[in-house]
Amino acid sequence: MGPRMADEIEARLIARCQQGDEQAFRELVDRYRHLVFALVARSSPERTRVEDLAQEVFLRIHRGLPYFRGEAKLTTWIFRIVVNLLAQESAARHQSREVPLDPARPAHEPRADDRTLSDLELRDRLDKAMARLPPTYRVLVAGHYLEGVKYEDLAEALDMPLGTVKTHLHRAKKQLRELLETDLR
Amino acid sequence: MALDEDVLDQAIDRWMRERPTPRAPASFTAGIMTRVRQERWRSEQYWDIGFNVAVASGLLLVAVGVVGLIHVSGFTAVGRDAILLFAVSMMTLADRLVPSLPVYVASAGLALTALGLWWWAENE
C-alpha cells in the first residue's frame, strides 16, 4: 500500500469517526494502540499507570476528533497528545520531587573500582534515569528507539524544527548518560 | 564494563534498541471502548439534566410572566369580582329552588316510576 493510499484510508477512517461511528474508532484504536502504549510505557516513569495513561490518550483523541481538521498528520496529533499528557502528569505528580536512581541505596555508597554492570542492572538504572529526564526528552528518546516513529512527526508534534529535535535528542542522551555516570560514581 | 563515556553511550544505545517493545494488552481496546461509552453516557446525563432544568425554568418563567401580566393588567381584581358574582348568583338560585324542592323530587319520582313501568312492559 502506497503512502497516498494509506493517507486516504486514514482520512476515511477519521471521517467515519467524526460521524460518530463507534466501529471506526475501534479500528483507529487497534491501529495505533501498540504504538501509543509503547511510547507511553517508554516515556512514563509511572509503570503501574501505563495502561491508564495510554487509554487516556485515546479518550483525548476521541474527544478531540470532531475538531480534527486534518491539517497535521494523525500520528503527529497523537504524539502531541502523548507529549501534553505526559507533561501534565509529570507536573501534577511532583513539582520538584525527583525519582531517586536507586531508593534502596544511598548515592554516596562506596563501590568497588572494578565494578561492572550486568545488563539487567543497567536496564534498571536506565529506567530510573529516564524517569528523571524532562517529559519532552523522555518522549524524544523513547520515540527515537521505537519503530514507526519518525523524526518529522516528533518535530511537528513538538512544534520544533527538525534540527532542534535532533539537538534535543542529543542533549537528552547526554543527560541520560550523565545521570547514569553520577549514579555509578 | 568500565565507566567510559563511549562505552556507556554504546551500552545505552544497544539496550534501548534491543529491549522488547511494550505491547498493549489484549483487553486494551475493549477497555477504551468501555470508557468512551461511560463518558458518552455521563455527557448525555449532563445534557438531559441541562435540558430538564431549561424546560422547568422556561415553564416557571412563563407562569411568572402570566401571573405578572394578570396582576399588571388588573385581571386579578376582575377575577375576584367574577368569583364573587358567581357565588352570589349560585346562592340566589339555591334560595329560589329550595321552596319548590319537594315538588321537583315528587315529579322526578313519578317520571322514574313511569319509565320503570314502561321498561317492564317492554320486557314482558
Interface residues (C-beta under 8 A of the other chain):
Chain A: E22 F25 R26 V29 D30 R33 H34 V36 F37 A38 A41 R42 V50 E51 A54 Q55 F58 L59 H62 R63 T116 L117 D119 L122 R123 L126 V141 H144 Y145 L146 E147 K173 L176 R177 L180 E181 L184 R185
Chain B: M1 A2 L3 E5 L8 D9 A11 I12 W15 M16 R17 R19 T21 P22 R23 A24 P25 F28 T29 G31 I32 M33 R35 V36 E39
